[in-house]
Amino acid sequence: NAGVTQTPKFRVLKTGQSMTLLCAQDMNHEYMYWYRQDPGMGLRLIHYSVGEGTTAKGEVPDGYNVSRLKKQNFLLGLESAAPSQTSVYFCASREPGHLNEKLFFGSGTQLSVL
Amino acid sequence: EDQVTQSPEALRLQEGESSSLNCSYTVSGLRGLFWYRQDPGKGPEFLFTLYSAGEEKEKERLKATLTKKESFLHITAPKPEDSATYLCAVQLNTGNQFYFGTGTSLTVIP
């Protein structure tokens, strides 16, 4: 099993450009999450999904959009990138239900916006 | 406001020197507290979940404990391979979101 796979691993954008980050999981998990990790800030939730076709905002959703058209995929879009969006982005997935709620993370996407 | 604070930010230990990492939390309703390990350039990896005050979990040299206000990750006789950043996260009673602390960067010197 590959687990949670993120593409691309690295990307450099110019201010105003757009891009989409792809997260794919092969564990048939219902819930998927997008986090960003910045020095001194920890992991902060951008958007999440509790099932195919659903999305919800997290702590820092501004400037991002997401889509969950297929259960195994969760896409994070930046319509007009800004330098403040320079960060490491992590996708995670999990199953719902008590006593079984650990997150499985991908290996991250390092994004630089110049 | 829900808050998760980890201390210290960084910790350097000699191999074999035991210590503890702290995660204190102020949340409206705790459903669970999680510990993760993160190696450089990788995503966090799950270690433990704790659900109620007084609960303890162990794995090799690591032991996690939980009180009503904080959790400790005790590291007994650490080895260099235990060097990593350790993250704690809380899950609220609402269930779907997890709030992470900023982590403790642990370095174990041979």
Boltz contact constraints between the chains, C-beta under 6 A:
constraints:
  - contact:
      token1: [A, 42]
      token2: [B, 100]
      max_distance: 6.0
  - contact:
      token1: [A, 42]
      token2: [B, 101]
      max_distance: 6.0
  - contact:
      token1: [A, 42]
      token2: [B, 102]
      max_distance: 6.0
  - contact:
      token1: [A, 43]
      token2: [B, 100]
      max_distance: 6.0
  - contact:
      token1: [A, 45]
      token2: [B, 97]
      max_distance: 6.0
  - contact:
      token1: [A, 90]
      token2: [B, 43]
      max_distance: 6.0
  - contact:
      token1: [A, 102]
      token2: [B, 46]
      max_distance: 6.0
  - contact:
      token1: [A, 105]
      token2: [B, 43]
      max_distance: 6.0
  - contact:
      token1: [A, 105]
      token2: [B, 44]
      max_distance: 6.0
  - contact:
      token1: [A, 106]
      token2: [B, 43]
      max_distance: 6.0
  - contact:
      token1: [A, 107]
      token2: [B, 42]
      max_distance: 6.0
  - contact:
      token1: [A, 107]
      token2: [B, 43]
      max_distance: 6.0
  - contact:
      token1: [A, 108]
      token2: [B, 43]
      max_distance: 6.0
